[in-house]
Amino acid sequence: MPWREVSRMDRRIEFVALAQQPGSNRRELCRRFEISAKTGYKWLARAVVEESGEWYADRSRRPHVSPQRSAAELEAGVLRLRDEYPVWGARKTGAACGMKGCWRRRCRPCTPFCCAMGG
């Protein structure tokens, strides 16, 4: 008899269906489904709040806000330079884009590239 293949979403739906039955032991269900109790209660809370939505789908881990993110113009400039000069590293690309900050590891005489880029 072959193994029954079940997707993660189907397992979540099955867990919530069993956990919502009256008299069910939720901790025991968590052990049976090999998930932590915290995760089990999180799935139950999502199922209650988002009854009609796809609560069982994986959610993005990307932060909602990235305060340290570079401006879109700077990002486009870096990508354009990377396409034009694929062998350049981070320091040279940053200098060419006019990024502020020390991009050299240690003090040394100016190179022709550095002088051309205004560094």
Number of C-alpha atoms within 10 A of each C-alpha: 3 4 5 6 7 8 8 12 14 12 13 19 17 12 19 21 12 15 20 14 10 7 8 11 12 19 16 12 18 18 12 10 14 10 12 13 15 11 11 21 16 11 17 22 14 15 20 12 10 12 10 8 10 11 19 18 12 9 7 7 6 7 6 7 7 8 6 6 8 10 9 9 9 14 13 12 16 17 14 12 17 15 11 10 12 11 10 13 10 12 14 18 20 19 19 18 15 13 12 9 8 12 14 10 7 7 7 7 7 10 9 9 12 13 9 10 12 9 15
